[in-house]
Amino acid sequence: MKPSTGPDGPDFASASLPRHLVRGLIGFGGLIAALALLPVTGPLSLLLLPVGVLALRGCPMCWAIGLMQTISRGRLQRSCEDGRCTLTTTGGHR
């Protein structure tokens, strides 16, 4: 899945925090299991790598950025005026 791009840059966030955490559990679990099970199942365990990469939408860093975006969505607002950008809270809900 390709992240949407807008005026503020790429968006890696999920629709909800629980959904994002489940994606991380599946993604990191797949990557770790693929390597941990290698001595037991041999190259067959490497079939879990694409599952992990797909769940993380390509890379662990993209998932981490998406986690921060998901948490801050609706709470932080960036505005730029006269070449200066500021980050303010909008009083969003928790």
Gaussian input, Z-matrix of N, CA and C with variables (Angstrom, degrees):
# hf/3-21g

backbone

0 1
 N
 C     1     B1
 C     2     B2     1     A1
 N     3     B3     2     A2     1     D1
 C     4     B4     3     A3     2     D2
 C     5     B5     4     A4     3     D3
 N     6     B6     5     A5     4     D4
 C     7     B7     6     A6     5     D5
 C     8     B8     7     A7     6     D6
 N     9     B9     8     A8     7     D7
 C    10    B10     9     A9     8     D8
 C    11    B11    10    A10     9     D9
 N    12    B12    11    A11    10    D10
 C    13    B13    12    A12    11    D11
 C    14    B14    13    A13    12    D12
 N    15    B15    14    A14    13    D13
 C    16    B16    15    A15    14    D14
 C    17    B17    16    A16    15    D15
 N    18    B18    17    A17    16    D16
 C    19    B19    18    A18    17    D17
 C    20    B20    19    A19    18    D18
 N    21    B21    20    A20    19    D19
 C    22    B22    21    A21    20    D20
 C    23    B23    22    A22    21    D21
 N    24    B24    23    A23    22    D22
 C    25    B25    24    A24    23    D23
 C    26    B26    25    A25    24    D24
 N    27    B27    26    A26    25    D25
 C    28    B28    27    A27    26    D26
 C    29    B29    28    A28    27    D27
 N    30    B30    29    A29    28    D28
 C    31    B31    30    A30    29    D29
 C    32    B32    31    A31    30    D30
 N    33    B33    32    A32    31    D31
 C    34    B34    33    A33    32    D32
 C    35    B35    34    A34    33    D33
 N    36    B36    35    A35    34    D34
 C    37    B37    36    A36    35    D35
 C    38    B38    37    A37    36    D36
 N    39    B39    38    A38    37    D37
 C    40    B40    39    A39    38    D38
 C    41    B41    40    A40    39    D39
 N    42    B42    41    A41    40    D40
 C    43    B43    42    A42    41    D41
 C    44    B44    43    A43    42    D42
 N    45    B45    44    A44    43    D43
 C    46    B46    45    A45    44    D44
 C    47    B47    46    A46    45    D45
 N    48    B48    47    A47    46    D46
 C    49    B49    48    A48    47    D47
 C    50    B50    49    A49    48    D48
 N    51    B51    50    A50    49    D49
 C    52    B52    51    A51    50    D50
 C    53    B53    52    A52    51    D51
 N    54    B54    53    A53    52    D52
 C    55    B55    54    A54    53    D53
 C    56    B56    55    A55    54    D54
 N    57    B57    56    A56    55    D55
 C    58    B58    57    A57    56    D56
 C    59    B59    58    A58    57    D57
 N    60    B60    59    A59    58    D58
 C    61    B61    60    A60    59    D59
 C    62    B62    61    A61    60    D60
 N    63    B63    62    A62    61    D61
 C    64    B64    63    A63    62    D62
 C    65    B65    64    A64    63    D63
 N    66    B66    65    A65    64    D64
 C    67    B67    66    A66    65    D65
 C    68    B68    67    A67    66    D66
 N    69    B69    68    A68    67    D67
 C    70    B70    69    A69    68    D68
 C    71    B71    70    A70    69    D69
 N    72    B72    71    A71    70    D70
 C    73    B73    72    A72    71    D71
 C    74    B74    73    A73    72    D72
 N    75    B75    74    A74    73    D73
 C    76    B76    75    A75    74    D74
 C    77    B77    76    A76    75    D75
 N    78    B78    77    A77    76    D76
 C    79    B79    78    A78    77    D77
 C    80    B80    79    A79    78    D78
 N    81    B81    80    A80    79    D79
 C    82    B82    81    A81    80    D80
 C    83    B83    82    A82    81    D81
 N    84    B84    83    A83    82    D82
 C    85    B85    84    A84    83    D83
 C    86    B86    85    A85    84    D84
 N    87    B87    86    A86    85    D85
 C    88    B88    87    A87    86    D86
 C    89    B89    88    A88    87    D87
 N    90    B90    89    A89    88    D88
 C    91    B91    90    A90    89    D89
 C    92    B92    91    A91    90    D90
 N    93    B93    92    A92    91    D91
 C    94    B94    93    A93    92    D92
 C    95    B95    94    A94    93    D93
 N    96    B96    95    A95    94    D94
 C    97    B97    96    A96    95    D95
 C    98    B98    97    A97    96    D96
 N    99    B99    98    A98    97    D97
 C   100   B100    99    A99    98    D98
 C   101   B101   100   A100    99    D99
 N   102   B102   101   A101   100   D100
 C   103   B103   102   A102   101   D101
 C   104   B104   103   A103   102   D102
 N   105   B105   104   A104   103   D103
 C   106   B106   105   A105   104   D104
 C   107   B107   106   A106   105   D105
 N   108   B108   107   A107   106   D106
 C   109   B109   108   A108   107   D107
 C   110   B110   109   A109   108   D108
 N   111   B111   110   A110   109   D109
 C   112   B112   111   A111   110   D110
 C   113   B113   112   A112   111   D111
 N   114   B114   113   A113   112   D112
 C   115   B115   114   A114   113   D113
 C   116   B116   115   A115   114   D114
 N   117   B117   116   A116   115   D115
 C   118   B118   117   A117   116   D116
 C   119   B119   118   A118   117   D117
 N   120   B120   119   A119   118   D118
 C   121   B121   120   A120   119   D119
 C   122   B122   121   A121   120   D120
 N   123   B123   122   A122   121   D121
 C   124   B124   123   A123   122   D122
 C   125   B125   124   A124   123   D123
 N   126   B126   125   A125   124   D124
 C   127   B127   126   A126   125   D125
 C   128   B128   127   A127   126   D126
 N   129   B129   128   A128   127   D127
 C   130   B130   129   A129   128   D128
 C   131   B131   130   A130   129   D129
 N   132   B132   131   A131   130   D130
 C   133   B133   132   A132   131   D131
 C   134   B134   133   A133   132   D132
 N   135   B135   134   A134   133   D133
 C   136   B136   135   A135   134   D134
 C   137   B137   136   A136   135   D135
 N   138   B138   137   A137   136   D136
 C   139   B139   138   A138   137   D137
 C   140   B140   139   A139   138   D138
 N   141   B141   140   A140   139   D139
 C   142   B142   141   A141   140   D140
 C   143   B143   142   A142   141   D141
 N   144   B144   143   A143   142   D142
 C   145   B145   144   A144   143   D143
 C   146   B146   145   A145   144   D144
 N   147   B147   146   A146   145   D145
 C   148   B148   147   A147   146   D146
 C   149   B149   148   A148   147   D147
 N   150   B150   149   A149   148   D148
 C   151   B151   150   A150   149   D149
 C   152   B152   151   A151   150   D150
 N   153   B153   152   A152   151   D151
 C   154   B154   153   A153   152   D152
 C   155   B155   154   A154   153   D153
 N   156   B156   155   A155   154   D154
 C   157   B157   156   A156   155   D155
 C   158   B158   157   A157   156   D156
 N   159   B159   158   A158   157   D157
 C   160   B160   159   A159   158   D158
 C   161   B161   160   A160   159   D159
 N   162   B162   161   A161   160   D160
 C   163   B163   162   A162   161   D161
 C   164   B164   163   A163   162   D162
 N   165   B165   164   A164   163   D163
 C   166   B166   165   A165   164   D164
 C   167   B167   166   A166   165   D165
 N   168   B168   167   A167   166   D166
 C   169   B169   168   A168   167   D167
 C   170   B170   169   A169   168   D168
 N   171   B171   170   A170   169   D169
 C   172   B172   171   A171   170   D170
 C   173   B173   172   A172   171   D171
 N   174   B174   173   A173   172   D172
 C   175   B175   174   A174   173   D173
 C   176   B176   175   A175   174   D174
 N   177   B177   176   A176   175   D175
 C   178   B178   177   A177   176   D176
 C   179   B179   178   A178   177   D177
 N   180   B180   179   A179   178   D178
 C   181   B181   180   A180   179   D179
 C   182   B182   181   A181   180   D180
 N   183   B183   182   A182   181   D181
 C   184   B184   183   A183   182   D182
 C   185   B185   184   A184   183   D183
 N   186   B186   185   A185   184   D184
 C   187   B187   186   A186   185   D185
 C   188   B188   187   A187   186   D186
 N   189   B189   188   A188   187   D187
 C   190   B190   189   A189   188   D188
 C   191   B191   190   A190   189   D189
 N   192   B192   191   A191   190   D190
 C   193   B193   192   A192   191   D191
 C   194   B194   193   A193   192   D192
 N   195   B195   194   A194   193   D193
 C   196   B196   195   A195   194   D194
 C   197   B197   196   A196   195   D195
 N   198   B198   197   A197   196   D196
 C   199   B199   198   A198   197   D197
 C   200   B200   199   A199   198   D198
 N   201   B201   200   A200   199   D199
 C   202   B202   201   A201   200   D200
 C   203   B203   202   A202   201   D201
 N   204   B204   203   A203   202   D202
 C   205   B205   204   A204   203   D203
 C   206   B206   205   A205   204   D204
 N   207   B207   206   A206   205   D205
 C   208   B208   207   A207   206   D206
 C   209   B209   208   A208   207   D207
 N   210   B210   209   A209   208   D208
 C   211   B211   210   A210   209   D209
 C   212   B212   211   A211   210   D210
 N   213   B213   212   A212   211   D211
 C   214   B214   213   A213   212   D212
 C   215   B215   214   A214   213   D213
 N   216   B216   215   A215   214   D214
 C   217   B217   216   A216   215   D215
 C   218   B218   217   A217   216   D216
 N   219   B219   218   A218   217   D217
 C   220   B220   219   A219   218   D218
 C   221   B221   220   A220   219   D219
 N   222   B222   221   A221   220   D220
 C   223   B223   222   A222   221   D221
 C   224   B224   223   A223   222   D222
 N   225   B225   224   A224   223   D223
 C   226   B226   225   A225   224   D224
 C   227   B227   226   A226   225   D225
 N   228   B228   227   A227   226   D226
 C   229   B229   228   A228   227   D227
 C   230   B230   229   A229   228   D228
 N   231   B231   230   A230   229   D229
 C   232   B232   231   A231   230   D230
 C   233   B233   232   A232   231   D231
 N   234   B234   233   A233   232   D232
 C   235   B235   234   A234   233   D233
 C   236   B236   235   A235   234   D234
 N   237   B237   236   A236   235   D235
 C   238   B238   237   A237   236   D236
 C   239   B239   238   A238   237   D237
 N   240   B240   239   A239   238   D238
 C   241   B241   240   A240   239   D239
 C   242   B242   241   A241   240   D240
 N   243   B243   242   A242   241   D241
 C   244   B244   243   A243   242   D242
 C   245   B245   244   A244   243   D243
 N   246   B246   245   A245   244   D244
 C   247   B247   246   A246   245   D245
 C   248   B248   247   A247   246   D246
 N   249   B249   248   A248   247   D247
 C   250   B250   249   A249   248   D248
 C   251   B251   250   A250   249   D249
 N   252   B252   251   A251   250   D250
 C   253   B253   252   A252   251   D251
 C   254   B254   253   A253   252   D252
 N   255   B255   254   A254   253   D253
 C   256   B256   255   A255   254   D254
 C   257   B257   256   A256   255   D255
 N   258   B258   257   A257   256   D256
 C   259   B259   258   A258   257   D257
 C   260   B260   259   A259   258   D258
 N   261   B261   260   A260   259   D259
 C   262   B262   261   A261   260   D260
 C   263   B263   262   A262   261   D261
 N   264   B264   263   A263   262   D262
 C   265   B265   264   A264   263   D263
 C   266   B266   265   A265   264   D264
 N   267   B267   266   A266   265   D265
 C   268   B268   267   A267   266   D266
 C   269   B269   268   A268   267   D267
 N   270   B270   269   A269   268   D268
 C   271   B271   270   A270   269   D269
 C   272   B272   271   A271   270   D270
 N   273   B273   272   A272   271   D271
 C   274   B274   273   A273   272   D272
 C   275   B275   274   A274   273   D273
 N   276   B276   275   A275   274   D274
 C   277   B277   276   A276   275   D275
 C   278   B278   277   A277   276   D276
 N   279   B279   278   A278   277   D277
 C   280   B280   279   A279   278   D278
 C   281   B281   280   A280   279   D279

   B1=1.4405
   B2=1.5229
   B3=1.2863
   B4=1.4586
   B5=1.5271
   B6=1.3458
   B7=1.4528
   B8=1.5180
   B9=1.3386
   B10=1.4525
   B11=1.5185
   B12=1.2973
   B13=1.4527
   B14=1.5103
   B15=1.2756
   B16=1.4534
   B17=1.5086
   B18=1.3135
   B19=1.4538
   B20=1.5214
   B21=1.3302
   B22=1.4565
   B23=1.5233
   B24=1.3286
   B25=1.4519
   B26=1.5124
   B27=1.3301
   B28=1.4614
   B29=1.5291
   B30=1.3237
   B31=1.4516
   B32=1.5252
   B33=1.3354
   B34=1.4569
   B35=1.5273
   B36=1.3200
   B37=1.4566
   B38=1.5222
   B39=1.3309
   B40=1.4592
   B41=1.5228
   B42=1.3229
   B43=1.4568
   B44=1.5313
   B45=1.3335
   B46=1.4612
   B47=1.5243
   B48=1.3229
   B49=1.4647
   B50=1.5331
   B51=1.3440
   B52=1.4682
   B53=1.5285
   B54=1.3129
   B55=1.4734
   B56=1.5316
   B57=1.3110
   B58=1.4550
   B59=1.5341
   B60=1.3284
   B61=1.4626
   B62=1.5311
   B63=1.3277
   B64=1.4715
   B65=1.5249
   B66=1.3365
   B67=1.4663
   B68=1.5210
   B69=1.3314
   B70=1.4622
   B71=1.5161
   B72=1.3249
   B73=1.4643
   B74=1.5254
   B75=1.3165
   B76=1.4617
   B77=1.5296
   B78=1.3225
   B79=1.4600
   B80=1.5182
   B81=1.3273
   B82=1.4618
   B83=1.5231
   B84=1.3420
   B85=1.4571
   B86=1.5155
   B87=1.3317
   B88=1.4652
   B89=1.5151
   B90=1.3235
   B91=1.4678
   B92=1.5279
   B93=1.3275
   B94=1.4666
   B95=1.5243
   B96=1.3428
   B97=1.4716
   B98=1.5262
   B99=1.3321
   B100=1.4626
   B101=1.5258
   B102=1.3149
   B103=1.4645
   B104=1.5264
   B105=1.3302
   B106=1.4674
   B107=1.5239
   B108=1.3209
   B109=1.4629
   B110=1.5240
   B111=1.2999
   B112=1.4644
   B113=1.5333
   B114=1.3399
   B115=1.4732
   B116=1.5386
   B117=1.3193
   B118=1.4602
   B119=1.5265
   B120=1.3301
   B121=1.4678
   B122=1.5212
   B123=1.3101
   B124=1.4597
   B125=1.5187
   B126=1.3330
   B127=1.4635
   B128=1.5318
   B129=1.3173
   B130=1.4662
   B131=1.5330
   B132=1.3269
   B133=1.4661
   B134=1.5323
   B135=1.3218
   B136=1.4698
   B137=1.5183
   B138=1.3333
   B139=1.4635
   B140=1.5276
   B141=1.3278
   B142=1.4641
   B143=1.5330
   B144=1.3199
   B145=1.4741
   B146=1.5307
   B147=1.3409
   B148=1.4709
   B149=1.5297
   B150=1.3252
   B151=1.4643
   B152=1.5310
   B153=1.3251
   B154=1.4567
   B155=1.5175
   B156=1.3090
   B157=1.4681
   B158=1.5307
   B159=1.3115
   B160=1.4680
   B161=1.5264
   B162=1.3257
   B163=1.4636
   B164=1.5268
   B165=1.3242
   B166=1.4639
   B167=1.5314
   B168=1.3138
   B169=1.4785
   B170=1.5207
   B171=1.3052
   B172=1.4516
   B173=1.5060
   B174=1.3137
   B175=1.4585
   B176=1.5224
   B177=1.3259
   B178=1.4653
   B179=1.5353
   B180=1.3277
   B181=1.4619
   B182=1.5286
   B183=1.3324
   B184=1.4649
   B185=1.5252
   B186=1.3432
   B187=1.4545
   B188=1.5295
   B189=1.3306
   B190=1.4606
   B191=1.5269
   B192=1.3193
   B193=1.4649
   B194=1.5256
   B195=1.3280
   B196=1.4583
   B197=1.5207
   B198=1.3291
   B199=1.4620
   B200=1.5237
   B201=1.3111
   B202=1.4681
   B203=1.5364
   B204=1.3355
   B205=1.4612
   B206=1.5266
   B207=1.3283
   B208=1.4558
   B209=1.5211
   B210=1.3329
   B211=1.4633
   B212=1.5278
   B213=1.3227
   B214=1.4680
   B215=1.5266
   B216=1.3153
   B217=1.4657
   B218=1.5267
   B219=1.3081
   B220=1.4508
   B221=1.5147
   B222=1.3161
   B223=1.4573
   B224=1.5176
   B225=1.3203
   B226=1.4587
   B227=1.5200
   B228=1.3085
   B229=1.4677
   B230=1.5172
   B231=1.3302
   B232=1.4598
   B233=1.5179
   B234=1.3148
   B235=1.4613
   B236=1.5265
   B237=1.3176
   B238=1.4609
   B239=1.5235
   B240=1.3160
   B241=1.4580
   B242=1.5250
   B243=1.2935
   B244=1.4632
   B245=1.5231
   B246=1.3176
   B247=1.4478
   B248=1.5199
   B249=1.3286
   B250=1.4740
   B251=1.5146
   B252=1.3182
   B253=1.4525
   B254=1.5238
   B255=1.3190
   B256=1.4591
   B257=1.5163
   B258=1.3195
   B259=1.4381
   B260=1.5223
   B261=1.3205
   B262=1.4683
   B263=1.5129
   B264=1.3240
   B265=1.4651
   B266=1.5237
   B267=1.3368
   B268=1.4516
   B269=1.5178
   B270=1.3276
   B271=1.4573
   B272=1.5144
   B273=1.3494
   B274=1.4633
   B275=1.5198
   B276=1.3056
   B277=1.4673
   B278=1.5289
   B279=1.3117
   B280=1.4670
   B281=1.4741
   A1=108.47
   A2=116.23
   A3=121.76
   A4=109.80
   A5=117.93
   A6=119.09
   A7=110.67
   A8=115.69
   A9=118.69
   A10=108.91
   A11=115.12
   A12=119.02
   A13=108.51
   A14=115.01
   A15=120.84
   A16=109.04
   A17=116.71
   A18=119.70
   A19=112.75
   A20=117.56
   A21=120.50
   A22=112.74
   A23=118.88
   A24=121.50
   A25=111.89
   A26=116.51
   A27=120.65
   A28=112.42
   A29=115.09
   A30=121.68
   A31=108.43
   A32=117.63
   A33=122.92
   A34=111.13
   A35=118.34
   A36=122.07
   A37=111.28
   A38=114.94
   A39=122.39
   A40=108.95
   A41=115.60
   A42=120.59
   A43=112.12
   A44=117.00
   A45=120.24
   A46=109.35
   A47=115.12
   A48=120.38
   A49=111.85
   A50=119.53
   A51=118.26
   A52=112.81
   A53=117.27
   A54=120.80
   A55=110.23
   A56=116.79
   A57=120.79
   A58=110.62
   A59=116.37
   A60=119.94
   A61=111.66
   A62=117.40
   A63=120.51
   A64=109.67
   A65=116.85
   A66=119.99
   A67=111.18
   A68=116.73
   A69=120.42
   A70=112.20
   A71=116.74
   A72=120.87
   A73=110.84
   A74=116.91
   A75=120.99
   A76=110.65
   A77=116.62
   A78=121.07
   A79=113.23
   A80=115.80
   A81=118.86
   A82=111.00
   A83=116.33
   A84=119.87
   A85=111.80
   A86=116.57
   A87=120.39
   A88=112.84
   A89=116.33
   A90=119.93
   A91=111.53
   A92=115.89
   A93=119.55
   A94=110.80
   A95=116.43
   A96=119.86
   A97=111.27
   A98=117.11
   A99=120.11
   A100=110.98
   A101=116.94
   A102=120.32
   A103=112.44
   A104=117.03
   A105=120.10
   A106=111.98
   A107=116.84
   A108=120.41
   A109=113.11
   A110=117.48
   A111=121.18
   A112=112.71
   A113=119.74
   A114=118.51
   A115=113.07
   A116=117.74
   A117=121.50
   A118=111.73
   A119=116.54
   A120=120.76
   A121=113.63
   A122=117.16
   A123=119.96
   A124=111.06
   A125=115.86
   A126=120.19
   A127=114.12
   A128=117.86
   A129=121.01
   A130=111.45
   A131=116.84
   A132=120.28
   A133=112.22
   A134=117.18
   A135=119.99
   A136=112.71
   A137=117.13
   A138=120.51
   A139=111.62
   A140=116.69
   A141=120.54
   A142=112.41
   A143=117.82
   A144=120.41
   A145=112.97
   A146=118.94
   A147=117.56
   A148=112.94
   A149=117.49
   A150=120.83
   A151=109.53
   A152=116.33
   A153=120.83
   A154=112.57
   A155=116.19
   A156=120.61
   A157=110.56
   A158=117.34
   A159=120.98
   A160=110.73
   A161=117.39
   A162=120.44
   A163=111.70
   A164=117.27
   A165=121.06
   A166=112.19
   A167=116.70
   A168=122.93
   A169=111.88
   A170=116.75
   A171=120.26
   A172=116.16
   A173=117.95
   A174=118.12
   A175=110.01
   A176=116.77
   A177=120.11
   A178=112.92
   A179=117.38
   A180=120.08
   A181=110.77
   A182=116.79
   A183=120.10
   A184=110.25
   A185=116.72
   A186=120.65
   A187=110.32
   A188=117.63
   A189=121.19
   A190=111.26
   A191=117.29
   A192=121.05
   A193=109.19
   A194=116.10
   A195=120.40
   A196=112.23
   A197=117.53
   A198=121.02
   A199=109.80
   A200=117.09
   A201=120.34
   A202=110.83
   A203=116.80
   A204=119.78
   A205=111.24
   A206=117.07
   A207=120.80
   A208=110.49
   A209=116.77
   A210=120.47
   A211=111.20
   A212=117.37
   A213=120.13
   A214=113.69
   A215=117.84
   A216=120.65
   A217=110.46
   A218=115.84
   A219=121.10
   A220=114.23
   A221=118.26
   A222=120.85
   A223=113.10
   A224=116.57
   A225=120.51
   A226=109.60
   A227=115.76
   A228=121.23
   A229=108.56
   A230=116.09
   A231=120.59
   A232=108.16
   A233=116.19
   A234=120.56
   A235=108.65
   A236=115.16
   A237=120.88
   A238=109.55
   A239=115.82
   A240=122.13
   A241=108.90
   A242=116.72
   A243=123.11
   A244=112.51
   A245=117.34
   A246=121.35
   A247=115.12
   A248=118.32
   A249=122.68
   A250=108.94
   A251=115.39
   A252=120.87
   A253=109.60
   A254=115.45
   A255=120.83
   A256=109.36
   A257=115.30
   A258=122.63
   A259=107.34
   A260=117.09
   A261=121.50
   A262=110.17
   A263=115.47
   A264=119.77
   A265=108.28
   A266=114.76
   A267=119.78
   A268=112.19
   A269=116.86
   A270=119.99
   A271=112.61
   A272=116.45
   A273=121.24
   A274=111.83
   A275=115.74
   A276=122.00
   A277=111.59
   A278=117.26
   A279=122.48
   A280=110.99
   D1=127.51
   D2=-177.76
   D3=-86.88
   D4=131.87
   D5=179.05
   D6=-66.42
   D7=141.82
   D8=177.75
   D9=-73.06
   D10=145.12
   D11=178.33
   D12=-115.28
   D13=138.04
   D14=179.16
   D15=-135.93
   D16=-165.42
   D17=-179.17
   D18=-64.64
   D19=-23.85
   D20=-179.00
   D21=-95.79
   D22=3.94
   D23=178.93
   D24=105.51
   D25=-170.92
   D26=-176.33
   D27=-67.29
   D28=150.11
   D29=179.48
   D30=-118.59
   D31=113.58
   D32=-178.96
   D33=-106.90
   D34=6.52
   D35=-174.79
   D36=-73.47
   D37=156.73
   D38=174.88
   D39=-100.02
   D40=172.83
   D41=179.92
   D42=-67.55
   D43=-31.07
   D44=179.64
   D45=-148.37
   D46=160.70
   D47=179.72
   D48=-65.52
   D49=-44.87
   D50=177.55
   D51=-58.93
   D52=-39.72
   D53=178.57
   D54=-62.80
   D55=-41.14
   D56=-179.09
   D57=-67.06
   D58=-40.96
   D59=179.29
   D60=-66.70
   D61=-36.17
   D62=176.49
   D63=-65.29
   D64=-41.71
   D65=176.00
   D66=-59.09
   D67=-40.82
   D68=178.19
   D69=-66.44
   D70=-40.80
   D71=178.40
   D72=-62.38
   D73=-45.44
   D74=178.15
   D75=-66.10
   D76=-44.21
   D77=-177.51
   D78=-65.12
   D79=-54.93
   D80=-179.28
   D81=-68.17
   D82=-35.81
   D83=176.68
   D84=-61.30
   D85=-42.38
   D86=177.95
   D87=-64.05
   D88=-43.22
   D89=-179.85
   D90=-66.34
   D91=-44.45
   D92=-179.20
   D93=-67.82
   D94=-43.37
   D95=-179.71
   D96=-63.46
   D97=-36.92
   D98=179.99
   D99=-59.91
   D100=-39.83
   D101=179.97
   D102=-82.82
   D103=-37.46
   D104=-177.99
   D105=-69.69
   D106=-34.25
   D107=-178.20
   D108=-86.79
   D109=-2.85
   D110=-178.83
   D111=-55.79
   D112=-45.23
   D113=178.74
   D114=-67.28
   D115=-25.53
   D116=-176.22
   D117=-86.08
   D118=-49.57
   D119=-174.15
   D120=-104.42
   D121=-6.59
   D122=-178.66
   D123=74.68
   D124=-153.95
   D125=-176.45
   D126=-62.28
   D127=-14.19
   D128=178.81
   D129=-60.63
   D130=-33.13
   D131=-179.53
   D132=-66.02
   D133=-21.45
   D134=179.93
   D135=-66.94
   D136=-11.33
   D137=175.22
   D138=-67.08
   D139=-15.53
   D140=176.86
   D141=-79.48
   D142=-17.28
   D143=-179.97
   D144=-59.58
   D145=-48.45
   D146=178.81
   D147=-62.65
   D148=-32.51
   D149=177.39
   D150=-62.45
   D151=-46.72
   D152=179.70
   D153=-63.92
   D154=-44.32
   D155=-178.93
   D156=-66.40
   D157=-40.66
   D158=179.30
   D159=-65.08
   D160=-43.00
   D161=179.95
   D162=-64.69
   D163=-34.31
   D164=179.83
   D165=-85.75
   D166=1.72
   D167=-178.07
   D168=59.89
   D169=37.13
   D170=172.36
   D171=115.69
   D172=-44.75
   D173=-177.39
   D174=-156.18
   D175=153.22
   D176=178.48
   D177=-61.20
   D178=-33.41
   D179=179.63
   D180=-66.69
   D181=-38.65
   D182=177.09
   D183=-61.89
   D184=-38.97
   D185=177.84
   D186=-64.69
   D187=-43.08
   D188=-179.45
   D189=-64.99
   D190=-40.09
   D191=177.02
   D192=-64.21
   D193=-42.17
   D194=177.92
   D195=-63.14
   D196=-34.91
   D197=177.01
   D198=-62.44
   D199=-46.38
   D200=178.96
   D201=-63.72
   D202=-39.91
   D203=178.43
   D204=-66.64
   D205=-39.02
   D206=179.57
   D207=-65.24
   D208=-42.37
   D209=-179.80
   D210=-66.86
   D211=-40.55
   D212=-174.45
   D213=-89.15
   D214=-6.35
   D215=-177.58
   D216=-56.80
   D217=125.81
   D218=178.94
   D219=83.89
   D220=-5.98
   D221=-178.74
   D222=-108.72
   D223=-29.47
   D224=-177.66
   D225=-115.52
   D226=142.37
   D227=179.35
   D228=-132.68
   D229=127.78
   D230=178.01
   D231=-101.08
   D232=133.99
   D233=176.70
   D234=-136.29
   D235=141.87
   D236=-179.00
   D237=-123.49
   D238=128.86
   D239=176.57
   D240=-140.26
   D241=135.91
   D242=177.33
   D243=52.42
   D244=38.81
   D245=177.70
   D246=79.17
   D247=3.82
   D248=178.10
   D249=-116.23
   D250=132.36
   D251=178.81
   D252=-110.24
   D253=138.81
   D254=177.87
   D255=-127.92
   D256=154.46
   D257=179.11
   D258=-118.35
   D259=120.20
   D260=-178.35
   D261=-126.48
   D262=156.08
   D263=176.00
   D264=-86.43
   D265=144.70
   D266=-178.73
   D267=-104.26
   D268=1.87
   D269=179.72
   D270=73.94
   D271=31.19
   D272=179.54
   D273=-65.48
   D274=168.77
   D275=-178.12
   D276=-81.04
   D277=161.43
   D278=179.53
   D279=-100.31

